[in-house]
Amino acid sequence: MSAISREDVVHLARLAHIEMSDAELDKMTGELGHIVEAIASVSEAAGADVPATSHPIPLTNVFREDVVGPTLTAEQALMNAPDSVDTRFRVPAILDGE
């Protein structure tokens, strides 16, 4: 017997404000039952001696050091800009009154 009953699904649907037909309730009861069984089988395999992990392989930090490198001058950056003011790009206003 499934750990999820039809009444459980009706209760969850009511909490989520989801209207479900009788056919949808029956289908969802079976699907949620399979999900609960799958989680239970995984829980059986993971014993107290198995540490919890978020990834099956170890990950390393792939970030590089924050080192200043060659950069463009303001004039170079604005050279091909359609419009600029002082040392800034000029773009169309998108907010009223600004």
C-alpha positions in Angstrom: 0.0 0.0 0.0 1.2 3.5 -0.8 2.2 5.9 1.9 0.2 8.6 0.1 -3.6 8.2 0.2 -6.2 9.9 -2.0 -7.2 12.0 1.0 -3.6 13.2 1.4 -3.7 14.4 -2.3 -7.1 16.1 -1.7 -5.6 17.8 1.3 -2.5 18.9 -0.6 -4.5 20.2 -3.5 -6.8 22.2 -1.2 -3.7 23.7 0.5 -2.3 24.6 -2.9 -5.6 26.0 -4.1 -5.6 23.5 -7.0 -8.8 22.1 -8.3 -8.4 18.5 -9.4 -10.9 16.0 -11.0 -11.4 12.5 -9.7 -9.2 11.1 -12.5 -6.4 13.7 -11.7 -6.6 12.8 -8.0 -6.3 9.1 -8.7 -3.4 9.7 -11.1 -1.6 12.0 -8.7 -2.1 9.6 -5.8 -0.2 6.9 -7.8 2.5 9.3 -8.9 3.2 10.7 -5.5 3.2 7.1 -4.1 6.0 6.2 -6.6 8.0 9.3 -5.6 7.7 8.4 -1.9 8.7 4.8 -2.6 11.8 6.1 -4.6 12.8 8.4 -1.8 12.4 5.5 0.7 14.7 3.2 -1.3 17.4 5.9 -1.5 17.1 6.4 2.2 17.6 2.7 2.8 20.8 2.8 0.8 22.3 5.7 2.7 23.4 4.4 6.1 24.8 6.3 9.0 28.3 5.5 7.7 27.6 7.3 4.4 28.3 11.0 4.6 25.8 13.4 3.0 27.0 14.9 -0.2 25.6 17.5 -2.7 27.7 16.2 -5.6 28.9 12.8 -6.6 32.4 14.0 -7.4 34.5 16.5 -5.4 34.4 20.1 -6.6 37.2 22.6 -6.5 36.9 26.4 -6.6 37.2 27.5 -10.2 37.5 31.2 -9.4 40.7 33.0 -10.3 42.4 35.7 -8.3 41.0 39.2 -8.8 44.0 40.7 -10.6 43.9 44.0 -12.5 44.9 43.4 -16.1 45.0 45.5 -19.3 41.9 47.8 -19.6 40.6 50.3 -22.0 40.8 54.0 -21.3 37.5 55.9 -21.1 38.1 57.4 -24.6 38.8 53.9 -26.1 35.7 52.5 -24.5 33.5 55.3 -25.8 35.1 55.4 -29.2 32.3 53.4 -31.0 29.5 54.4 -28.7 26.5 55.9 -30.5 26.3 58.7 -27.9 28.2 59.7 -24.8 28.3 62.5 -22.2 31.6 63.4 -20.5 33.2 59.9 -19.9 29.9 57.9 -19.8 27.7 56.1 -22.2 24.5 58.0 -22.9 21.4 55.8 -23.2 17.7 56.5 -23.7 15.7 57.1 -20.5 13.5 54.2 -19.6 11.8 55.8 -16.5 9.5 58.7 -16.5 10.9 62.0 -15.2 14.5 60.8 -15.1 
